[in-house]
Amino acid sequence: MVKGFELGLLAVGGILGTFLRYKITESPLLLGALQINVLIVNLIGSFILGLFFVLSTQWNLDTKYALFTAVGFCGSLTTMSAFALESSNLMENKQFGLMAINILSNVGLSIGAIFA
């Protein structure tokens, strides 16, 4: 069962991640014809998550801090649903090349950011 302090860590992490995602995605960022806001939040979240897990094992951090970083902050910052919606919109508009770039860049670069 989650206790008060852990619930607070989860909530604060979630609020901060949500706020950062909102700020990054409020104005469209384009790379050619492809909007990359969701890619940016997914890369930032993946990098922070990878860095956290490396540091948490090196420094032997208490697992409750994963509630703040992994579940709260990174969980609310990154967004699979927006990524899926962008990809399906590109498919519906028959922009298959951009759809493939969107899928490959979000998945491939996010995995790469974990190891960066």
N, C-alpha and C positions, 0 to 999 in steps of 0.2 A: 504494500500500500504506500502511495506517495504521501509524504509528510509535508507539513507547512513550508519548511525551508526549501525542500525540493520542488514543491509546487510553485513557489515564488521564483526559483531559478528558471523553471520551465516557462512561466508567464513572462518574465522580463526578457528572456531570450526570444520568445515568440513576438513580443511587441517590437523589439529592436529589429528583428529580421523582417517583419512585416513593413515597418517604416522604411527600411532601406530598399526593399523591393518596390514599394510605392514610389519612392523618389527616383529610382533608376528607370522605372517603366512609365512615369507620367508623361514624358515627352518622347516621341518616336525617334529612335536612333537607327539610321539606315546604313547598310553596307551594300551599295548598289541598290537593287530592288528589294533586298531582304532586310526586314526589320530584325534587329539583333538585341533588343532589350532583354528578352527572356534568356537568350544565350548568355548574355553578360551576367545576369543574376545566377544562372545555373553554374557558370564557371567560377564566380566568386564563392558561392556556397560549396562547391566541390573542393576548391582549393583550401578553404578554411576547414572543412571537414577532414580532409587528408592531413593537413598540418596539425589539427587538434589530436587526431589519433596517434600520430607519430610522437608528438610532445607528451601526450598522456601516458604512453608506454615508457618513454624515457624518464619522465619525472614521476611516474607512478601516481598519477592524479586519482583522486577519489572518483568513482563512477558517477556520483551525483552531478559532477560538472558536465557530464555528457548530456544531461537533461537541458542545461542551459545552451550548450554549443551545438550539439548534434540534433537533438529533437526540437528544441525551441528556436534558436536562431537560424540554423541551416534549414530546418524543416519548414519554417515560415518564409524564408528568403527564396529558396528554390521552388520551382513550380512545374510539375509534370503536366498539369491540366492545361496551362497556357501554351506549353510546348505542343501538346497534342492538338489543341485548337488551331494554332498557327499552321501546323502541318496539314491538318484536314482542310483548312481554308485554301491553302496552296494547291492541294489535290483537287478540290472542287473547281478551282479556277484553271485547272489543267496546266499548272506551273510545276510540272513534275521535276524539272531540274532544280528549281529553288526548293521544292519539297525535300528532295534528296540531300541537298546541301544543308538544309535546316536540320534534318534528322541526323545526318552524319556528324555535323559540327556539334550539335547539342550532346549527343551520346559520346562521340569520340573525344572531343575536347574536354568534356566533363570528367571522363575517366582519366584522361591525361592530367587534368588539374589535381586530381586526388593524389597522383604520384609526384607532382611538381615540388 
